[in-house]
Amino acid sequence: MTADLFEGVTDIGPSCEMMAEGAILLRGFAKPVEDALLAALREIVAQAPFRRMFTPGGHQMSVAMTNCGNLGWVTDRSGYRYDGIDPESGKAWPAMPAPFRELAQRAAEEGGFHGYSPDACLINRYEPGAKMSLHQDKDEKDFAAPIVSVSLGLPAVFMFGGAKRSDKPKRYRMEHGDVVVWGGPSRLFFHGVAPLADGEHAVLGRRRINLTFRRAR
């Protein structure tokens, strides 16, 4: 049993912004534990380096990815799916670190989703110009569980739309340490990230890291 990540941390009260029914933005929620998150991230990447995957249509994504947890999200010419094995190494994905899991659980609680137990964390690395087109997270089998998304590094514009691709998305500036939780009525809302503007973050340099927690099975 690991110690509570937030034990002794007194300043974890984030500014909470409602985005839609079932969706909240927690400003600065991850900042008190950023050192633990980044240390764990370095260990993950040492075992499963970032890579730019290909979509089923043969397009190489601008965002570099890796995973941790029991399952990892992968894409190639055969489709989108979750798999317990890293296709590059042939080994299991790195285990989800306690700091990752506990942060996701705490954020989900803030959003009203109790007992959250993610089994996958997709880790995205954005560099200037990288983007994520509007899409739904629908490869999971358990839509009752929310998505928890943690922003680290350079600020980015997060686009959060509606149930239809044609719904005009709202735009939110995500800063280092911001966390978004969405589930319930907004679980399948379209969302994406605008092309990342260039800049220099004090810790992560010219990049943004996004941790996206899911309950895939």
C-alpha positions in Angstrom: 0.0 0.0 0.0 1.5 3.3 -1.0 1.2 6.5 1.0 -1.5 9.0 0.0 0.0 11.2 -2.7 -1.8 14.2 -1.3 -0.9 13.6 2.3 0.5 16.8 3.8 -0.6 18.9 0.8 -2.8 21.7 1.9 -3.2 23.7 -1.3 -5.2 21.3 -3.6 -8.4 23.3 -3.9 -8.6 24.0 -7.6 -10.7 26.5 -9.4 -13.5 24.4 -10.8 -15.2 25.3 -14.0 -18.2 23.5 -15.4 -17.8 22.7 -19.1 -21.0 20.7 -19.7 -23.2 18.3 -17.7 -20.7 15.7 -16.4 -17.6 17.7 -17.4 -15.4 19.9 -15.3 -12.1 21.7 -15.6 -10.0 21.7 -12.4 -7.4 24.5 -12.7 -4.0 23.7 -11.2 -5.2 20.4 -9.6 -2.1 18.5 -10.5 0.5 21.2 -9.7 1.0 20.2 -6.0 2.2 16.7 -7.1 4.0 17.6 -10.4 7.4 16.3 -9.2 6.0 12.9 -8.5 4.2 12.8 -11.8 7.3 13.8 -13.8 9.5 11.3 -12.0 7.1 8.5 -12.8 6.8 9.7 -16.4 10.6 9.5 -16.9 10.5 5.8 -15.7 7.7 5.0 -18.0 9.3 6.5 -21.1 12.6 4.7 -20.3 10.7 1.4 -20.6 8.3 2.4 -23.4 9.6 5.3 -25.4 7.4 7.8 -27.2 6.5 6.9 -30.8 4.4 8.5 -33.6 1.8 5.9 -34.5 0.0 5.4 -37.8 -3.8 5.6 -38.3 -5.6 2.8 -40.2 -5.6 5.1 -43.2 -1.8 5.2 -43.1 -1.4 8.8 -41.8 1.3 9.3 -39.2 0.0 11.2 -36.2 1.7 14.5 -35.3 1.4 13.6 -31.6 3.9 11.1 -30.1 2.4 8.5 -27.8 3.1 5.8 -25.2 1.1 4.1 -22.5 1.1 2.7 -19.0 -1.3 0.4 -17.2 -2.8 -3.0 -17.9 -3.8 -1.9 -21.4 -2.4 0.6 -23.9 -4.2 2.3 -26.7 -2.6 1.7 -30.1 -3.3 2.4 -33.7 -2.0 1.0 -36.9 -3.3 -0.1 -40.3 -5.4 -2.8 -38.7 -7.3 -0.3 -36.6 -7.7 1.4 -33.2 -7.7 -0.8 -30.2 -6.4 -1.5 -26.7 -3.7 -4.1 -26.2 -1.8 -5.3 -23.1 1.5 -5.6 -25.1 3.6 -2.8 -26.5 3.9 -3.6 -30.2 7.4 -2.1 -30.4 9.0 -4.1 -27.5 6.7 -7.1 -27.4 6.5 -6.6 -23.6 3.7 -5.6 -21.3 3.2 -1.8 -21.0 4.8 -0.3 -17.8 2.6 -0.6 -14.8 0.5 2.5 -13.9 2.5 4.4 -11.2 0.7 5.1 -7.9 1.0 8.9 -8.4 -0.8 8.6 -11.7 -3.6 6.4 -10.4 -4.1 8.5 -7.2 -4.3 11.8 -9.1 -6.8 10.3 -11.5 -9.0 9.0 -8.7 -8.9 12.3 -6.8 -9.9 14.2 -9.9 -12.7 11.8 -10.7 -14.0 12.3 -7.2 -14.0 16.0 -7.7 -16.2 15.4 -10.8 -18.6 13.3 -8.8 -17.4 9.9 -10.2 -16.7 7.7 -7.2 -14.7 4.5 -7.2 -12.8 5.3 -10.4 -10.2 2.7 -11.2 -8.5 3.4 -14.6 -6.7 0.5 -16.3 -5.1 2.5 -19.0 -3.2 5.8 -19.3 -2.5 7.1 -22.8 0.4 9.5 -22.7 0.7 12.1 -25.5 3.6 14.3 -26.3 2.8 17.5 -28.2 5.6 19.6 -29.8 4.9 22.9 -31.6 2.5 22.4 -34.4 1.2 19.0 -33.2 -2.6 18.7 -32.8 -5.4 16.3 -32.1 -8.4 16.5 -34.4 -11.9 16.4 -33.0 -12.8 12.8 -32.0 -14.7 10.7 -29.5 -13.1 8.3 -27.0 -15.2 5.3 -27.9 -12.7 2.3 -28.0 -13.4 1.6 -24.4 -16.0 -1.0 -23.3 -17.0 0.8 -20.1 -18.6 4.2 -20.9 -19.9 4.5 -17.4 -16.4 5.5 -16.3 -15.2 9.0 -17.0 -12.1 10.2 -18.9 -9.5 12.1 -16.8 -7.1 14.3 -18.8 -4.0 16.0 -17.2 -2.1 18.8 -18.9 1.6 19.3 -18.2 4.1 21.6 -19.9 3.2 24.2 -22.5 -0.3 25.6 -22.6 -2.7 24.3 -25.2 -6.1 25.0 -26.5 -8.5 22.2 -25.7 -11.6 22.0 -27.8 -14.7 20.5 -26.2 -17.7 20.0 -28.4 -20.9 18.0 -28.2 -22.4 14.7 -29.1 -22.2 15.4 -32.8 -19.1 16.3 -34.8 -20.9 19.3 -36.2 -21.5 20.8 -32.7 -19.3 23.9 -32.4 -16.6 23.2 -29.7 -15.8 25.6 -26.9 -12.1 26.4 -26.5 -10.3 26.3 -23.2 -6.7 27.3 -22.5 -5.1 24.4 -20.6 -2.1 25.4 -18.4 0.4 23.2 -16.6 -1.4 21.2 -13.9 -4.9 21.7 -15.3 -7.1 18.6 -15.2 -10.3 17.9 -17.2 -12.9 15.2 -16.2 -15.8 14.3 -18.4 -18.3 11.4 -18.1 -22.0 10.7 -17.8 -24.0 12.8 -20.3 -20.8 14.2 -21.9 -18.7 11.0 -21.9 -18.9 10.7 -25.7 -18.6 14.4 -26.6 -16.2 15.3 -29.4 -12.9 16.9 -28.2 -9.5 17.7 -29.6 -6.4 20.0 -29.2 -5.6 22.9 -31.5 -2.1 23.1 -33.0 0.3 23.7 -30.2 1.9 27.1 -30.1 5.6 27.4 -29.7 7.0 28.3 -26.3 9.3 27.2 -23.5 8.1 25.6 -20.3 10.4 25.9 -17.3 10.5 22.1 -16.7 9.3 20.4 -19.9 10.8 22.8 -22.5 9.2 23.1 -25.9 6.5 20.4 -25.3 3.2 19.5 -23.7 2.5 16.2 -22.0 -1.1 15.0 -21.7 -2.0 12.0 -19.4 -5.4 10.6 -20.4 -6.8 8.0 -18.0 -9.5 5.6 -19.2 -11.4 2.5 -18.0 -11.0 0.4 -21.1 -12.3 -3.0 -19.9 
